Structure formats: C-alpha cells, structure tokens
C-alpha cells in the first residue's frame, strides 16, 4: 500500500487539460491533470505541450490536489 505523488518542474498540458490555443502574457489560465502532483510556486517554470517543447514560462498561482487529480491556475510570464 502506498501513495504516489509527482514533483513536477514543468507544466505539461494537452488541450483537454487546459492548454490554451493562444497564450497571452499576464493572463491567468486554469488547468486540471490526473493524479497527485506538486508544483513549485513563486518561480517561473516551463509550460510545454504534449511534445515536451517549451511554449512559455509560467508561474503556478495556486493548485489543489483532491480526488486523484490536480487543478490549478497559472499566469503566463513570457511566450517563447
């Protein structure tokens, strides 16, 4: 018996998880991913698509872990 939690330093999103088609600097977006994940707050991390190519630098503003999923909000700081 155990508890699995990922510590992620890259936010990797698919469209159905909240990856916007167009990213705007300064705008906040919501995301939701399966499983329990921990993200750093207060520092910039990469936002990548499912191909793992960075598309922006973002800051995780808040996230919640509940019921085997992680939901949160990120702010775009720079579009690459």
WOWO-V711519 format. One record per pair of residues at least 4 apart in sequence whose C-alpha atoms are under 6 Angstrom apart, sorted by sequence separation. I is the first residue (numbers start at 1). GAP is how many residues later the second one is. D is the distance in whole Angstrom. If there is no record, write none. Layout:
((I;GAP;D) (I;GAP;D))
This chain:
((13;4;6) (15;4;4) (48;4;5) (65;4;6) (14;5;5) (48;5;5) (65;5;5) (13;6;5) (48;6;4) (64;6;6) (47;7;6) (48;7;5) (64;7;5) (46;8;6) (47;8;6) (63;8;5) (47;9;5) (63;9;4) (46;10;6) (47;10;6) (62;10;5) (46;11;5) (62;11;5) (45;12;6) (61;12;6) (18;13;4) (44;13;6) (45;13;6) (61;13;5) (17;14;6) (44;14;5) (60;14;4) (17;15;5) (44;15;5) (59;15;5) (17;16;6) (43;16;6) (59;16;5) (58;17;5) (58;18;5) (41;19;5) (58;19;5) (57;20;6) (57;21;5) (56;22;6) (56;23;4) (56;24;5) (55;25;5) (36;29;6) (7;30;6) (5;31;5) (6;31;5) (7;31;5) (8;31;5) (5;32;6) (36;32;6) (35;33;5) (36;33;5) (35;34;4) (36;34;6) (10;35;6) (12;35;6) (34;35;4) (10;36;5) (11;36;5) (12;36;5) (13;36;5) (14;36;6) (33;36;6) (12;37;6) (33;37;5) (32;38;6) (32;39;4) (31;40;6) (31;41;5) (30;42;6) (30;43;4) (29;44;6) (29;45;6) (28;46;5) (28;47;4) (27;48;6) (27;49;6) (26;50;5) (25;51;5) (26;51;6) (25;52;5) (25;53;6))
